[in-house]
Amino acid sequence: MKILWVVNQRLDIEHKNIFSGSWLVSLMKEFQSNSDIELYTLFACNSLKSIEIKEIAGVKHYLLPREKSTFKYDKSLEKTYQKIVEEINPDIIHIRGTESSNGLIMMNAVKRRNIIVSTQGLIGKIGEHYTSEVPFFYTLNLTIRDILLQGGIRSLSKKYQKAAWYEKEMLTRAPYVMARTNWDKACVMHLNQEVIIYEDMEFPRKAFFGNSWEYDKCEPQSIFIGNAETPIKGFHFVLKALPLILKVFPNTKIYIAGKDFFKKNGFLSQFKKQTYWLYLNKLIKKYDLKNHITFLGILDEEKMCQAFLKANVFLLPSVIENSPNTLAEAGVLGVPIVASYVAGIPDLVKNNENGFLYAHDEYYIMADRIIKLFKDKELCLKFSRVIKEDARKKHDPLKSTNLVYQAYVDIFNKKNKEALCKS
């Protein structure tokens, strides 16, 4: 089968900033060893200046420039998409994620029935929740960067909600959808009662299956967070919870994957600051938290794994999430988890069974659950054992690959059956 992935991040594995799409790279590598699959990827972005075509380990990558941002529909790409599809003649076109208009451009360009759409994050729902509990003043465009790019919290919330028309159009028209949780399945069914839904699953990287969290090797009273850069990741709630934790455990440390957006790197760094960061900085100063927070920078697979293993607790404080890969990877390692009860998270974490859940804005309950784990080694060990067993079954690489492969086989057979009926 020839499969064309329409993706929202570069998957040419030579590219240095590949970490954001690492789970797709892992799945792609699994398909490289499958003789039944001939895989192609297509990525379009306005930062690219010219068309690039690369073949790496048997996968052909099409990298295309686009005139407009991915938040806007770029009709000029339709003919290019048509030509690529005519050249490849794929049996199935897989739109991997509805966060950009690239997928809708493909649907309009080829008008085929052999298209399946994967939900990752739902941009419309992200837009609805983007300003969660951030004071109104800090939702405005206050920094030079946000004024120039219209990148303030309220601006981005409106931009996401406005751009969600193409996500709605894709999911309304899609004959087939791959969904991960009961939450995204419900969101899809609200738009399209006729759609055929296939199960999808996160694909943790291999290094995580080769390691296991151990209580005696972690740093006591330490918390690891996978992302804190935007309001939907909920770091402002963490900063409200931390003073409560420090009253009981004054040596608590928080480690965050990603760049240090408070660090001053000269004059130009002032032009990169986002309004949300001003609010975070205010909270850090208000509660005197600076010495308790460390940014670890962009982490590759091995360093990310080590950051998880070092932590006493993995915290997912998001205000909206479908099924983040960090949660899957923490589970596979067996790190004790505290997570917000939002969207698809309850499908992965069962409260008081393999982790703790709390209402996302109840930062004081977040603090209470973390304190409980810091105090109780046996509870940490119980959560670790159960979440690791659950996650390794749920996210088994062979099982995850087979879910996608069987969906392809089923759609391929349906396509051939339809062709026979027409003939």
HELIX and SHEET records of a PDB file:
HELIX    1   1 ILE A   18  GLY A   21  5                                   4    
HELIX    2   2 SER A   22  GLN A   32  1                                  11    
HELIX    3   3 LYS A   75  LEU A   77  5                                   3    
HELIX    4   4 GLU A   78  ILE A   88  1                                  11    
HELIX    5   5 ASN A  102  VAL A  110  1                                   9    
HELIX    6   6 ILE A  123  HIS A  129  1                                   7    
HELIX    7   7 PHE A  136  THR A  139  5                                   4    
HELIX    8   8 ILE A  144  LEU A  149  1                                   6    
HELIX    9   9 ILE A  153  ARG A  173  1                                  21    
HELIX   10  10 ASN A  182  LEU A  191  1                                  10    
HELIX   11  11 LYS A  206  PHE A  209  1                                   4    
HELIX   12  12 TYR A  215  LYS A  217  5                                   3    
HELIX   13  13 PRO A  231  LYS A  233  5                                   3    
HELIX   14  14 PHE A  235  VAL A  248  1                                  14    
HELIX   15  15 PHE A  267  LYS A  272  5                                   6    
HELIX   16  16 THR A  275  TYR A  287  1                                  13    
HELIX   17  17 LYS A  290  HIS A  292  5                                   3    
HELIX   18  18 GLU A  301  LYS A  310  1                                  10    
HELIX   19  19 ASN A  325  LEU A  333  1                                   9    
HELIX   20  20 ILE A  345  ASP A  347  5                                   3    
HELIX   21  21 TYR A  363  LYS A  375  1                                  13    
HELIX   22  22 LYS A  377  LYS A  394  1                                  18    
HELIX   23  23 PRO A  397  LYS A  422  1                                  26    
SHEET    1   A 8 GLU A  52  ILE A  56  0                                        
SHEET    2   A 8 VAL A  59  PRO A  65 -1                                        
SHEET    3   A 8 GLU A  38  CYS A  45  1                                        
SHEET    4   A 8 LYS A   2  VAL A   6  1                                        
SHEET    5   A 8 ILE A  92  ARG A  96  1                                        
SHEET    6   A 8 ILE A 115  SER A 118  1                                        
SHEET    7   A 8 TYR A 176  ALA A 179  1                                        
SHEET    8   A 8 ILE A 196  GLU A 199  1                                        
SHEET    1   B 6 ILE A 293  PHE A 295  0                                        
SHEET    2   B 6 LYS A 253  ILE A 256  1                                        
SHEET    3   B 6 SER A 222  ILE A 225  1                                        
SHEET    4   B 6 VAL A 313  LEU A 316  1                                        
SHEET    5   B 6 ILE A 337  SER A 340  1                                        
SHEET    6   B 6 PHE A 356  TYR A 358  1                                        
END                                                                             
